[in-house]
Amino acid sequence: MLVKPGSRVKVEVDIGDPKPIFHTVVRSCDPRAIELAAPTVNGKKVGVASGTKVTLIEVSSTGLLFIETLVEEVKSQPQALWLLKFPTLESIRRIQRRREARYEVDVHVRWKKSPDARDFEIDPLHVVNINTMGALVTTEKQLLIGEDILLDLSPLVQVGGTLTGQKVLARSKVVRQVGDSGRVFGVSFEALDRLQRSSLNEAIRRLKSRQV
């Protein structure tokens, strides 16, 4: 689910300069639409025209979520609601808060454009910086935000760690694109078990050159 019902959010309305920002609550979210309780100012419900551009902003412990979309309808009965068009993937942006520092590395690893793909890609991914939560990588292939990929981090663990036979296959999600070149991406590791995370952490400590 993109945003959970009951979540408190901000809504920036694309009207005027500066654009007004209202605080409200998500009532429902499904693949058809996002429903918000109509914001209030001085006890009065705020209305807005259909087709107005808005940006939904959710702040959480893991970071920020930005959703750019349109108001499809404003309902007054049985309760005042703003009905927002469900956004396209390109209209969703996440900024994650790092829970631990990342360190510069220089490692090329095998990867799959889908975790269930049979074969690895011909050209490796270049890992630029990393921690046990995710990494910054470069590739000539175009990746999409939200796309699932698989990284073979075994070379990093085998070079920097003590378990030379350790295999670490990290299911990962593309969470951001850096710059406009379309070559640099941030990925989040989704399902490392405790042993894999421990091995990766040991390898990073041995290989790390500079905190970023």
Buried (B, 14 or more C-beta within 10 A) or exposed (E): EBBEEEBEBBBBBBEEEEEBEBEBEBBBBEEEBBBBBBBEEEEEBBEBEEEBEBBBBBEEEEBEBBBBBBBBEBEEEEEBBBBBBBBEEEBBBBEBEEEEEBBBBEBBBBBBBEBEEEEBBEEBBBBBBBBBBBBBBBBEBEBEBEBBBBBBBBBBBBEBBEBEEBEBBBBBBBBBBBEEEEBBBBBBBBEBEEEBBBBBBBBBEEBBEEEB
